[in-house]
Amino acid sequence: MAALVLSEMQIEAMKEVGNIGAGHAATALSEMLGVPVLIGTPTVEILPFSGLADRVSRPGRIISVVHMHVHGEAPCQILVLFDEVQALGFVRIFLGLTPHKEGVDESVIESTVKEVGNIIGGAYLSALTELTGVPLLASVPTLSTGTAAEAFLALMDVPADQDVFYVSTGFERDRPVIVGEFILIPEPGSIEPLLSVFGL
């Protein structure tokens, strides 16, 4: 399968989706927490799947990955990544916990991280639907934790040269900034319905 060949205008259109999606995510988190959540300027990149693990890896980094399949006219897969420590930070914020993980049931941590990932992933999907009119429905999220290589093992059916959209932004609620990384992996032929509504 060949990599995506996108014009500069198409790339800018997908970057705008990333910007709006990040704003939607901040709004959704604000509503759930009942306090303002600020957002940093998102960065949007397009890179091959084969380079994704290297892009998000750092020495000693353990990540929590929330994964969903998206069904509809433009099927795809979406991932929401957090540093494990940052994921626990969101758990503490949502549940009003102390800075220590001890005493918190693993199932509570897992369900909360899934919910945060679901909120952020859903915000980006809402942005896509809002801009394109293409209805999209996400599956129930799953969670994996480990190094980037370990976390992406379940996605090895994705062709190495498949281009993916990578969005990174910071969400701030009374500090510290928690980085959320969103990845969209389009299925073959699914990017055309999205870009066509932009006239591209």
C-alpha positions as CSV (number, residue, x, y, z in Angstrom):
1,M,0.0,0.0,0.0
2,A,1.4,3.4,-1.0
3,A,1.8,6.2,1.4
4,L,-0.7,9.1,1.3
5,V,0.2,11.8,-1.3
6,L,-1.3,15.0,0.0
7,S,-1.0,18.5,-1.4
8,E,0.0,21.4,0.8
9,M,-3.7,22.5,0.9
10,Q,-4.8,19.0,2.0
11,I,-2.1,18.9,4.7
12,E,-3.2,22.3,6.0
13,A,-6.9,21.1,6.0
14,M,-5.9,18.2,8.2
15,K,-3.9,20.5,10.4
16,E,-6.9,22.6,10.9
17,V,-8.9,19.5,12.0
18,G,-6.1,18.9,14.6
19,N,-6.4,22.5,15.9
20,I,-10.1,22.4,16.2
21,G,-10.1,18.9,17.7
22,A,-7.6,20.0,20.4
23,G,-9.9,22.9,21.2
24,H,-12.9,20.6,21.5
25,A,-10.9,18.3,23.8
26,A,-10.0,21.2,26.1
27,T,-13.7,22.2,26.2
28,A,-14.8,18.6,27.0
29,L,-12.3,18.2,29.8
30,S,-13.3,21.6,31.2
31,E,-17.0,20.5,31.3
32,M,-16.2,17.2,32.9
33,L,-13.9,18.7,35.6
34,G,-16.0,21.8,36.2
35,V,-13.0,24.0,35.9
36,P,-11.2,25.8,33.0
37,V,-8.7,23.7,31.1
38,L,-6.3,25.7,29.0
39,I,-4.7,24.3,25.8
40,G,-1.3,24.9,24.3
41,T,-0.7,25.4,20.6
42,P,-1.1,21.9,18.9
43,T,1.6,20.6,16.6
44,V,0.4,18.4,13.7
45,E,2.6,16.1,11.7
46,I,2.1,13.5,9.0
47,L,4.6,10.6,9.1
48,P,4.7,6.9,8.1
49,F,3.5,4.3,10.6
50,S,7.0,2.8,10.6
51,G,8.3,6.0,12.1
52,L,5.7,6.4,14.8
53,A,7.3,4.4,17.5
54,D,10.5,6.3,17.2
55,R,8.6,9.6,17.1
56,V,6.9,9.0,20.5
57,S,9.7,7.0,22.2
58,R,12.2,8.4,24.7
59,P,14.6,6.6,26.9
60,G,12.7,5.0,29.7
61,R,9.4,6.3,28.5
62,I,6.3,4.2,29.4
63,I,3.1,5.2,27.7
64,S,-0.6,4.4,28.2
65,V,-2.3,4.1,24.8
66,V,-6.1,4.3,24.4
67,H,-7.1,2.7,21.1
68,M,-10.4,2.8,19.2
69,H,-11.6,1.6,15.8
70,V,-13.7,4.2,14.0
71,H,-16.6,3.1,11.7
72,G,-18.5,5.1,9.1
73,E,-17.8,6.6,5.7
74,A,-14.2,7.2,6.6
75,P,-13.1,4.2,8.7
76,C,-9.8,4.6,10.6
77,Q,-8.1,3.8,13.9
78,I,-7.4,6.4,16.5
79,L,-4.9,6.4,19.4
80,V,-4.6,8.7,22.4
81,L,-1.2,8.5,24.1
82,F,-0.1,9.7,27.6
83,D,3.0,9.2,29.6
84,E,2.1,6.7,32.3
85,V,2.9,9.3,35.0
86,Q,0.8,11.9,33.2
87,A,-2.1,9.4,32.8
88,L,-2.0,8.9,36.6
89,G,-2.0,12.7,36.9
90,F,-5.3,12.8,35.0
91,V,-6.6,10.1,37.3
92,R,-5.8,12.2,40.3
93,I,-7.4,15.2,38.9
94,F,-10.6,13.4,37.9
95,L,-10.9,11.5,41.2
96,G,-9.5,14.0,43.5
97,L,-6.7,11.7,44.6
98,T,-3.4,12.5,46.4
99,P,-0.2,12.5,44.3
100,H,0.3,8.8,45.2
101,K,-1.0,5.9,43.3
102,E,-1.0,3.6,46.3
103,G,-4.5,2.6,47.5
104,V,-6.1,3.1,44.1
105,D,-7.5,0.0,42.5
106,E,-5.9,-0.8,39.1
107,S,-9.4,-1.2,37.5
108,V,-10.3,2.4,38.6
109,I,-7.1,3.7,37.0
110,E,-7.7,1.8,33.8
111,S,-11.3,2.9,33.4
112,T,-10.4,6.5,34.2
113,V,-7.6,6.6,31.7
114,K,-9.9,5.0,29.1
115,E,-12.5,7.7,29.8
116,V,-10.0,10.5,29.4
117,G,-8.7,9.0,26.2
118,N,-12.3,8.5,25.0
119,I,-13.1,12.2,25.7
120,I,-10.0,13.4,23.8
121,G,-10.5,11.0,20.9
122,G,-14.2,11.8,20.7
123,A,-13.4,15.5,20.6
124,Y,-11.2,15.0,17.5
125,L,-13.8,12.9,15.8
126,S,-16.4,15.6,16.6
127,A,-14.1,18.1,14.9
128,L,-13.8,15.9,11.8
129,T,-17.6,15.4,11.6
130,E,-18.2,19.1,12.2
131,L,-15.9,20.2,9.4
132,T,-16.8,17.4,6.9
133,G,-20.3,16.2,7.7
134,V,-18.9,12.6,7.5
135,P,-20.5,10.6,10.4
136,L,-18.0,8.7,12.4
137,L,-18.6,6.2,15.3
138,A,-15.8,5.0,17.6
139,S,-15.7,1.6,19.2
140,V,-15.3,0.9,22.9
141,P,-11.8,1.9,23.9
142,T,-9.0,-0.5,24.8
143,L,-5.9,0.3,26.8
144,S,-2.3,-0.9,26.6
145,T,0.7,0.2,28.6
146,G,4.4,-0.3,27.9
147,T,7.1,1.1,25.6
148,A,5.9,2.5,22.3
149,A,7.0,-0.7,20.5
150,E,5.1,-2.9,23.0
151,A,2.0,-0.6,22.8
152,F,1.9,-0.7,19.0
153,L,2.2,-4.5,18.7
154,A,-1.5,-4.9,18.3
155,L,-1.4,-2.5,15.3
156,M,1.1,-4.5,13.3
157,D,-1.5,-5.1,10.6
158,V,-1.0,-1.4,9.6
159,P,1.3,-1.2,6.6
160,A,4.7,0.3,7.5
161,D,4.4,3.0,4.8
162,Q,0.8,4.0,5.8
163,D,0.9,7.7,6.6
164,V,-0.6,8.7,10.0
165,F,-1.7,12.0,11.4
166,Y,0.1,12.9,14.7
167,V,-1.2,15.7,16.9
168,S,0.5,16.7,20.2
169,T,-0.8,19.4,22.6
170,G,-0.7,20.4,26.2
171,F,-3.7,20.6,28.5
172,E,-3.2,22.8,31.6
173,R,-5.4,22.8,34.7
174,D,-3.7,24.8,37.4
175,R,-0.5,23.2,36.1
176,P,1.3,21.0,35.5
177,V,0.8,20.7,31.7
178,I,-0.3,17.2,30.7
179,V,0.6,16.3,27.1
180,G,-2.0,14.5,25.1
181,E,-0.9,12.9,21.8
182,F,-3.6,12.0,19.3
183,I,-2.9,9.7,16.3
184,L,-5.3,9.0,13.4
185,I,-4.5,6.0,11.1
186,P,-6.8,6.1,8.1
187,E,-7.9,2.9,6.4
188,P,-7.3,2.5,2.7
189,G,-9.5,5.0,0.8
190,S,-10.9,6.6,3.9
191,I,-9.0,10.0,3.6
192,E,-10.7,10.9,0.3
193,P,-14.2,11.4,1.8
194,L,-12.8,13.7,4.4
195,L,-10.7,15.8,2.1
196,S,-13.4,16.0,-0.7
197,V,-15.7,18.1,1.4
198,F,-12.9,20.7,1.6
199,G,-12.9,20.8,-2.1
200,L,-9.5,19.2,-2.2
